Amino acid sequence: MNNISMKVNADDLILSALKEDITSEDITTNSVMPNYQLGEVELICKQDGVIAGLDVFKRVFELLDKQTYTEFYVADGNEVKKGQKIGLVRGDIRVLLSGERTALNYLQRMSGIATYTRSIVKLLEGSKTKLLDTRKTTPNMRVFEKYAVKVGGGCNHRYNLSDGILLKDNHIGAAGGVKQAIKMAKEYAPFVRKIEVEVENLDMLKEALEAGADIIMLDNMSVEDMKTAVSLTKGKAETECSGNVTKENVAKLVDIGVDYISSGALTHSSPILDLSLKNLHAI
């Protein structure tokens, strides 16, 4: 995430998070630190994992005071260990105290997603299958969470509703059937857009293929039916497996032969990576 994309996509969101935490003042900090004092605090990792979101962490303090200096000893995507000192922040102690929780919230959340994603990506090693995220993200956190998935080695599905066509069960119901939904999508959408269709059984799959779907999402189907679906689809469309995919059950999906496996758990169920700002002192 470079400086340009950070300012365009992230600054407003980070400022909103800061406003949520500081509505008028940080009354605790102002009571114990009424005046400027230069200080420094260490960023410590409290468990093993994959770090992600260092630029966001840094930006929190910069938005409070552009004079704040942050130094890291690791980079996004690096594996970190419990007890490892991974950075420091130097600046106005009032800024360090007031920005601490917001900065850590971003870094812990993003690192947790990267860590969980990396663990599933490792289970898919040696196969052709790529791991995708979904739109099941925390409101106003999507840009950060999808970035964290990429840091962890996963791939991004569509970013939002304007980014691609995905005809799910309710879209199909609204249109009156699989073939009709695909026909309407082709008539409405620009020709450069691929059309993905969610199917729940082999009959729906055959309809989607006949209607010219580009990608078939196999949703909550049995392993046996998915293997049959991949065979029927070969050379006609790409395939994606979806439906409650987690680290615990992804291994049984590796041999199916789908092009993609999507998992909402990457962003909605990843535990945070425990990090802490410690040893604050004046300098």
Contacts in CASP RR format, 6 or more apart in sequence:
PFRMAT RR
TARGET T0000
AUTHOR 0000-0000-0000
METHOD contacts of the structure
MODEL  1
MNNISMKVNADDLILSALKEDITSEDITTNSVMPNYQLGEVELICKQDGV
IAGLDVFKRVFELLDKQTYTEFYVADGNEVKKGQKIGLVRGDIRVLLSGE
RTALNYLQRMSGIATYTRSIVKLLEGSKTKLLDTRKTTPNMRVFEKYAVK
VGGGCNHRYNLSDGILLKDNHIGAAGGVKQAIKMAKEYAPFVRKIEVEVE
NLDMLKEALEAGADIIMLDNMSVEDMKTAVSLTKGKAETECSGNVTKENV
AKLVDIGVDYISSGALTHSSPILDLSLKNLHAI
1 10 0 8 1.000
1 53 0 8 1.000
1 55 0 8 1.000
1 56 0 8 1.000
1 147 0 8 1.000
6 55 0 8 1.000
6 56 0 8 1.000
6 59 0 8 1.000
9 143 0 8 1.000
10 56 0 8 1.000
10 59 0 8 1.000
10 143 0 8 1.000
10 144 0 8 1.000
11 59 0 8 1.000
11 63 0 8 1.000
13 140 0 8 1.000
13 141 0 8 1.000
13 143 0 8 1.000
13 144 0 8 1.000
14 56 0 8 1.000
14 59 0 8 1.000
14 60 0 8 1.000
14 63 0 8 1.000
14 102 0 8 1.000
14 106 0 8 1.000
15 63 0 8 1.000
16 140 0 8 1.000
17 60 0 8 1.000
17 102 0 8 1.000
17 105 0 8 1.000
17 106 0 8 1.000
18 60 0 8 1.000
18 63 0 8 1.000
18 64 0 8 1.000
18 99 0 8 1.000
18 102 0 8 1.000
21 98 0 8 1.000
21 99 0 8 1.000
21 101 0 8 1.000
21 102 0 8 1.000
22 98 0 8 1.000
26 94 0 8 1.000
26 97 0 8 1.000
26 98 0 8 1.000
28 97 0 8 1.000
29 94 0 8 1.000
29 97 0 8 1.000
29 98 0 8 1.000
30 94 0 8 1.000
33 93 0 8 1.000
33 94 0 8 1.000
33 97 0 8 1.000
36 92 0 8 1.000
36 94 0 8 1.000
37 92 0 8 1.000
37 93 0 8 1.000
37 94 0 8 1.000
37 282 0 8 1.000
38 90 0 8 1.000
38 91 0 8 1.000
38 92 0 8 1.000
38 93 0 8 1.000
38 282 0 8 1.000
38 283 0 8 1.000
39 90 0 8 1.000
39 91 0 8 1.000
39 92 0 8 1.000
39 93 0 8 1.000
39 96 0 8 1.000
39 280 0 8 1.000
39 281 0 8 1.000
39 282 0 8 1.000
39 283 0 8 1.000
40 88 0 8 1.000
40 89 0 8 1.000
40 90 0 8 1.000
40 91 0 8 1.000
40 280 0 8 1.000
40 281 0 8 1.000
40 283 0 8 1.000
41 88 0 8 1.000
41 89 0 8 1.000
41 96 0 8 1.000
41 100 0 8 1.000
41 277 0 8 1.000
41 278 0 8 1.000
41 279 0 8 1.000
41 280 0 8 1.000
41 281 0 8 1.000
42 85 0 8 1.000
42 87 0 8 1.000
42 88 0 8 1.000
42 277 0 8 1.000
42 278 0 8 1.000
42 279 0 8 1.000
43 57 0 8 1.000
43 72 0 8 1.000
43 85 0 8 1.000
43 86 0 8 1.000
43 87 0 8 1.000
43 88 0 8 1.000
43 89 0 8 1.000
43 275 0 8 1.000
43 276 0 8 1.000
43 277 0 8 1.000
44 83 0 8 1.000
44 84 0 8 1.000
44 85 0 8 1.000
44 86 0 8 1.000
44 275 0 8 1.000
44 276 0 8 1.000
44 277 0 8 1.000
44 278 0 8 1.000
45 51 0 8 1.000
45 80 0 8 1.000
45 81 0 8 1.000
45 82 0 8 1.000
45 83 0 8 1.000
45 84 0 8 1.000
45 85 0 8 1.000
45 86 0 8 1.000
45 273 0 8 1.000
45 274 0 8 1.000
45 275 0 8 1.000
46 82 0 8 1.000
46 83 0 8 1.000
46 274 0 8 1.000
46 275 0 8 1.000
46 276 0 8 1.000
47 82 0 8 1.000
47 273 0 8 1.000
47 274 0 8 1.000
48 79 0 8 1.000
48 80 0 8 1.000
48 81 0 8 1.000
48 82 0 8 1.000
49 79 0 8 1.000
49 80 0 8 1.000
49 81 0 8 1.000
49 111 0 8 1.000
49 112 0 8 1.000
49 114 0 8 1.000
49 115 0 8 1.000
49 118 0 8 1.000
49 273 0 8 1.000
50 77 0 8 1.000
50 78 0 8 1.000
50 79 0 8 1.000
50 80 0 8 1.000
50 111 0 8 1.000
50 112 0 8 1.000
50 114 0 8 1.000
50 115 0 8 1.000
50 117 0 8 1.000
50 118 0 8 1.000
50 151 0 8 1.000
50 152 0 8 1.000
50 273 0 8 1.000
51 74 0 8 1.000
51 75 0 8 1.000
51 76 0 8 1.000
51 77 0 8 1.000
51 78 0 8 1.000
51 79 0 8 1.000
51 80 0 8 1.000
51 86 0 8 1.000
51 107 0 8 1.000
51 111 0 8 1.000
51 114 0 8 1.000
51 273 0 8 1.000
52 76 0 8 1.000
52 77 0 8 1.000
52 107 0 8 1.000
52 110 0 8 1.000
52 111 0 8 1.000
52 112 0 8 1.000
52 113 0 8 1.000
52 114 0 8 1.000
52 147 0 8 1.000
52 148 0 8 1.000
52 151 0 8 1.000
52 152 0 8 1.000
53 76 0 8 1.000
53 106 0 8 1.000
53 107 0 8 1.000
53 110 0 8 1.000
53 111 0 8 1.000
53 144 0 8 1.000
53 147 0 8 1.000
53 148 0 8 1.000
53 151 0 8 1.000
54 72 0 8 1.000
54 74 0 8 1.000
54 75 0 8 1.000
54 76 0 8 1.000
54 107 0 8 1.000
55 76 0 8 1.000
56 103 0 8 1.000
56 106 0 8 1.000
56 107 0 8 1.000
56 110 0 8 1.000
56 144 0 8 1.000
57 70 0 8 1.000
57 103 0 8 1.000
57 104 0 8 1.000
57 106 0 8 1.000
57 107 0 8 1.000
58 70 0 8 1.000
58 72 0 8 1.000
58 103 0 8 1.000
60 99 0 8 1.000
60 102 0 8 1.000
60 103 0 8 1.000
60 106 0 8 1.000
61 68 0 8 1.000
61 70 0 8 1.000
61 89 0 8 1.000
61 91 0 8 1.000
61 95 0 8 1.000
61 96 0 8 1.000
61 99 0 8 1.000
61 103 0 8 1.000
62 68 0 8 1.000
62 70 0 8 1.000
64 95 0 8 1.000
64 98 0 8 1.000
64 99 0 8 1.000
65 91 0 8 1.000
65 92 0 8 1.000
65 95 0 8 1.000
67 91 0 8 1.000
67 92 0 8 1.000
68 89 0 8 1.000
68 90 0 8 1.000
68 91 0 8 1.000
68 92 0 8 1.000
68 95 0 8 1.000
68 96 0 8 1.000
69 89 0 8 1.000
69 90 0 8 1.000
69 91 0 8 1.000
70 87 0 8 1.000
70 88 0 8 1.000
70 89 0 8 1.000
70 90 0 8 1.000
71 87 0 8 1.000
71 88 0 8 1.000
71 90 0 8 1.000
72 86 0 8 1.000
72 87 0 8 1.000
73 85 0 8 1.000
73 86 0 8 1.000
73 87 0 8 1.000
74 80 0 8 1.000
74 84 0 8 1.000
74 86 0 8 1.000
74 87 0 8 1.000
76 114 0 8 1.000
76 151 0 8 1.000
77 114 0 8 1.000
77 151 0 8 1.000
77 152 0 8 1.000
80 86 0 8 1.000
86 275 0 8 1.000
89 96 0 8 1.000
89 277 0 8 1.000
90 283 0 8 1.000
93 280 0 8 1.000
93 282 0 8 1.000
96 277 0 8 1.000
96 280 0 8 1.000
97 280 0 8 1.000
100 277 0 8 1.000
103 277 0 8 1.000
104 275 0 8 1.000
104 276 0 8 1.000
104 277 0 8 1.000
106 144 0 8 1.000
107 275 0 8 1.000
108 272 0 8 1.000
108 273 0 8 1.000
108 274 0 8 1.000
108 275 0 8 1.000
109 138 0 8 1.000
109 141 0 8 1.000
109 144 0 8 1.000
109 145 0 8 1.000
109 148 0 8 1.000
109 272 0 8 1.000
110 144 0 8 1.000
110 145 0 8 1.000
110 147 0 8 1.000
110 148 0 8 1.000
110 151 0 8 1.000
111 148 0 8 1.000
111 272 0 8 1.000
111 273 0 8 1.000
111 275 0 8 1.000
112 148 0 8 1.000
112 270 0 8 1.000
112 271 0 8 1.000
112 272 0 8 1.000
112 273 0 8 1.000
113 145 0 8 1.000
113 148 0 8 1.000
113 149 0 8 1.000
113 152 0 8 1.000
113 266 0 8 1.000
113 267 0 8 1.000
113 270 0 8 1.000
114 148 0 8 1.000
114 149 0 8 1.000
114 151 0 8 1.000
114 152 0 8 1.000
114 153 0 8 1.000
114 273 0 8 1.000
115 152 0 8 1.000
115 270 0 8 1.000
115 273 0 8 1.000
116 247 0 8 1.000
116 265 0 8 1.000
116 266 0 8 1.000
116 269 0 8 1.000
116 270 0 8 1.000
116 271 0 8 1.000
117 131 0 8 1.000
117 133 0 8 1.000
117 148 0 8 1.000
117 149 0 8 1.000
117 151 0 8 1.000
117 152 0 8 1.000
117 153 0 8 1.000
117 154 0 8 1.000
117 266 0 8 1.000
117 270 0 8 1.000
118 152 0 8 1.000
118 153 0 8 1.000
119 247 0 8 1.000
120 131 0 8 1.000
120 247 0 8 1.000
120 250 0 8 1.000
120 263 0 8 1.000
120 266 0 8 1.000
121 131 0 8 1.000
121 152 0 8 1.000
121 153 0 8 1.000
121 154 0 8 1.000
123 247 0 8 1.000
123 250 0 8 1.000
123 251 0 8 1.000
123 254 0 8 1.000
124 130 0 8 1.000
124 131 0 8 1.000
124 250 0 8 1.000
124 254 0 8 1.000
124 261 0 8 1.000
127 254 0 8 1.000
127 255 0 8 1.000
127 257 0 8 1.000
128 257 0 8 1.000
128 259 0 8 1.000
129 253 0 8 1.000
129 254 0 8 1.000
129 257 0 8 1.000
129 258 0 8 1.000
129 259 0 8 1.000
129 260 0 8 1.000
129 261 0 8 1.000
130 154 0 8 1.000
130 155 0 8 1.000
130 259 0 8 1.000
130 260 0 8 1.000
130 261 0 8 1.000
131 153 0 8 1.000
131 154 0 8 1.000
131 155 0 8 1.000
131 260 0 8 1.000
131 261 0 8 1.000
131 262 0 8 1.000
131 263 0 8 1.000
131 266 0 8 1.000
132 154 0 8 1.000
132 155 0 8 1.000
132 156 0 8 1.000
132 157 0 8 1.000
132 240 0 8 1.000
132 260 0 8 1.000
132 261 0 8 1.000
132 262 0 8 1.000
132 263 0 8 1.000
133 145 0 8 1.000
133 146 0 8 1.000
133 149 0 8 1.000
133 154 0 8 1.000
133 155 0 8 1.000
133 156 0 8 1.000
133 157 0 8 1.000
133 262 0 8 1.000
133 263 0 8 1.000
133 264 0 8 1.000
133 266 0 8 1.000
133 267 0 8 1.000
134 157 0 8 1.000
134 242 0 8 1.000
134 262 0 8 1.000
134 263 0 8 1.000
134 264 0 8 1.000
134 266 0 8 1.000
134 267 0 8 1.000
135 142 0 8 1.000
135 157 0 8 1.000
135 158 0 8 1.000
135 160 0 8 1.000
135 161 0 8 1.000
136 264 0 8 1.000
136 267 0 8 1.000
136 268 0 8 1.000
137 145 0 8 1.000
137 146 0 8 1.000
137 267 0 8 1.000
137 268 0 8 1.000
138 145 0 8 1.000
138 267 0 8 1.000
138 268 0 8 1.000
142 159 0 8 1.000
142 160 0 8 1.000
145 267 0 8 1.000
146 156 0 8 1.000
146 159 0 8 1.000
146 267 0 8 1.000
149 155 0 8 1.000
149 156 0 8 1.000
149 266 0 8 1.000
149 267 0 8 1.000
150 156 0 8 1.000
154 266 0 8 1.000
155 260 0 8 1.000
157 262 0 8 1.000
158 164 0 8 1.000
158 166 0 8 1.000
164 193 0 8 1.000
164 194 0 8 1.000
164 196 0 8 1.000
165 185 0 8 1.000
165 189 0 8 1.000
165 193 0 8 1.000
165 194 0 8 1.000
165 195 0 8 1.000
165 196 0 8 1.000
166 196 0 8 1.000
166 197 0 8 1.000
166 198 0 8 1.000
166 217 0 8 1.000
167 175 0 8 1.000
167 178 0 8 1.000
167 181 0 8 1.000
167 182 0 8 1.000
167 185 0 8 1.000
167 195 0 8 1.000
167 196 0 8 1.000
167 197 0 8 1.000
167 198 0 8 1.000
168 198 0 8 1.000
169 198 0 8 1.000
169 200 0 8 1.000
169 219 0 8 1.000
171 181 0 8 1.000
172 178 0 8 1.000
172 181 0 8 1.000
172 197 0 8 1.000
172 198 0 8 1.000
173 181 0 8 1.000
174 181 0 8 1.000
175 181 0 8 1.000
175 184 0 8 1.000
177 207 0 8 1.000
178 197 0 8 1.000
178 199 0 8 1.000
178 204 0 8 1.000
178 207 0 8 1.000
178 208 0 8 1.000
178 211 0 8 1.000
179 207 0 8 1.000
179 210 0 8 1.000
179 211 0 8 1.000
181 197 0 8 1.000
182 195 0 8 1.000
182 197 0 8 1.000
182 208 0 8 1.000
182 211 0 8 1.000
182 212 0 8 1.000
182 213 0 8 1.000
183 211 0 8 1.000
185 195 0 8 1.000
186 195 0 8 1.000
189 195 0 8 1.000
194 214 0 8 1.000
194 215 0 8 1.000
195 212 0 8 1.000
195 213 0 8 1.000
195 214 0 8 1.000
195 215 0 8 1.000
196 213 0 8 1.000
196 214 0 8 1.000
196 215 0 8 1.000
196 216 0 8 1.000
196 217 0 8 1.000
196 240 0 8 1.000
197 204 0 8 1.000
197 208 0 8 1.000
197 211 0 8 1.000
197 213 0 8 1.000
197 215 0 8 1.000
197 216 0 8 1.000
197 217 0 8 1.000
198 217 0 8 1.000
198 219 0 8 1.000
198 242 0 8 1.000
199 205 0 8 1.000
199 207 0 8 1.000
199 208 0 8 1.000
199 216 0 8 1.000
199 217 0 8 1.000
199 218 0 8 1.000
199 219 0 8 1.000
199 221 0 8 1.000
199 229 0 8 1.000
200 219 0 8 1.000
200 220 0 8 1.000
200 221 0 8 1.000
201 221 0 8 1.000
201 225 0 8 1.000
202 225 0 8 1.000
202 228 0 8 1.000
202 229 0 8 1.000
202 232 0 8 1.000
205 216 0 8 1.000
205 218 0 8 1.000
205 229 0 8 1.000
205 232 0 8 1.000
205 233 0 8 1.000
206 232 0 8 1.000
208 216 0 8 1.000
208 237 0 8 1.000
209 216 0 8 1.000
209 232 0 8 1.000
209 233 0 8 1.000
209 236 0 8 1.000
209 237 0 8 1.000
212 236 0 8 1.000
212 237 0 8 1.000
213 237 0 8 1.000
214 237 0 8 1.000
214 238 0 8 1.000
215 237 0 8 1.000
215 238 0 8 1.000
215 239 0 8 1.000
215 240 0 8 1.000
216 229 0 8 1.000
216 233 0 8 1.000
216 237 0 8 1.000
216 238 0 8 1.000
216 239 0 8 1.000
216 240 0 8 1.000
217 239 0 8 1.000
217 240 0 8 1.000
217 241 0 8 1.000
217 242 0 8 1.000
217 262 0 8 1.000
218 225 0 8 1.000
218 226 0 8 1.000
218 229 0 8 1.000
218 239 0 8 1.000
218 240 0 8 1.000
218 241 0 8 1.000
218 242 0 8 1.000
218 258 0 8 1.000
219 242 0 8 1.000
219 243 0 8 1.000
220 242 0 8 1.000
220 243 0 8 1.000
220 244 0 8 1.000
221 229 0 8 1.000
223 252 0 8 1.000
223 253 0 8 1.000
223 256 0 8 1.000
226 241 0 8 1.000
226 253 0 8 1.000
226 256 0 8 1.000
226 258 0 8 1.000
227 256 0 8 1.000
227 257 0 8 1.000
229 239 0 8 1.000
230 239 0 8 1.000
230 256 0 8 1.000
230 257 0 8 1.000
230 258 0 8 1.000
233 239 0 8 1.000
238 259 0 8 1.000
238 260 0 8 1.000
239 257 0 8 1.000
239 258 0 8 1.000
239 259 0 8 1.000
239 260 0 8 1.000
240 258 0 8 1.000
240 259 0 8 1.000
240 260 0 8 1.000
240 261 0 8 1.000
240 262 0 8 1.000
241 253 0 8 1.000
241 256 0 8 1.000
241 258 0 8 1.000
241 260 0 8 1.000
241 261 0 8 1.000
241 262 0 8 1.000
242 261 0 8 1.000
242 262 0 8 1.000
242 263 0 8 1.000
243 262 0 8 1.000
244 265 0 8 1.000
245 253 0 8 1.000
245 261 0 8 1.000
245 262 0 8 1.000
245 263 0 8 1.000
245 264 0 8 1.000
245 265 0 8 1.000
246 263 0 8 1.000
246 265 0 8 1.000
246 269 0 8 1.000
247 265 0 8 1.000
250 261 0 8 1.000
250 263 0 8 1.000
253 261 0 8 1.000
END
